[in-house]
Amino acid sequence: MLKRQLMEELSIWIAEHHLKQAEAAEILMVSRPRVSDVVNKKTAKFIDTLVEMLSRIGKPVKLAIS
């Protein structure tokens, strides 16, 4: 569920800024296929990169374990 929420936040940001995947990849400092994974909600791929990408666009991630 966490990965899905992180991907959703990034997907919304990409859409709001009308970015192509290549443009988003450059801003987020990841490959275009990684952005494609985000946009297509391939959640099995990664979590650490999602947190880094969100941080790069000014959206800090807070994790809580209870």
C-alpha positions in Angstrom: 0.0 0.0 0.0 2.8 2.4 0.8 4.4 1.9 -2.6 1.1 2.6 -4.3 0.6 5.8 -2.4 4.2 7.0 -3.2 3.7 6.2 -6.9 0.3 7.9 -6.9 1.9 11.1 -5.5 4.6 11.1 -8.2 2.1 10.3 -11.0 0.0 13.2 -9.9 3.0 15.5 -9.8 4.1 14.4 -13.3 0.6 14.9 -14.7 0.1 18.3 -13.0 3.3 19.5 -14.6 2.4 18.1 -18.0 5.7 16.3 -18.2 6.7 13.6 -20.6 8.4 10.6 -19.0 11.8 11.6 -20.3 11.4 15.1 -18.8 10.3 13.7 -15.5 13.2 11.2 -15.5 15.7 14.1 -16.0 14.2 16.1 -13.1 14.0 13.1 -10.8 17.5 11.9 -11.8 16.3 8.4 -12.8 16.0 6.5 -16.0 12.9 6.9 -18.2 12.0 3.2 -17.6 11.8 4.0 -13.9 9.4 6.8 -14.5 7.4 4.4 -16.7 7.2 2.0 -13.8 5.8 4.8 -11.6 3.3 5.9 -14.1 2.2 2.4 -14.8 2.0 1.5 -11.1 4.5 -1.4 -11.2 4.8 -1.5 -7.4 6.9 -4.6 -7.2 9.9 -2.8 -8.5 11.2 -0.4 -5.8 10.6 1.7 -2.7 13.9 3.4 -2.0 13.9 5.2 -5.3 10.4 6.4 -4.8 11.3 8.1 -1.6 14.3 9.7 -3.2 12.3 10.9 -6.2 9.6 12.4 -3.9 12.3 14.2 -1.9 13.8 15.7 -5.1 10.4 17.3 -5.9 10.1 18.8 -2.4 7.7 16.2 -1.0 9.4 14.6 2.1 8.2 11.1 3.1 7.6 10.2 6.7 7.3 6.6 7.6 5.8 5.4 10.9 5.8 1.9 12.4 3.3 1.2 15.1 
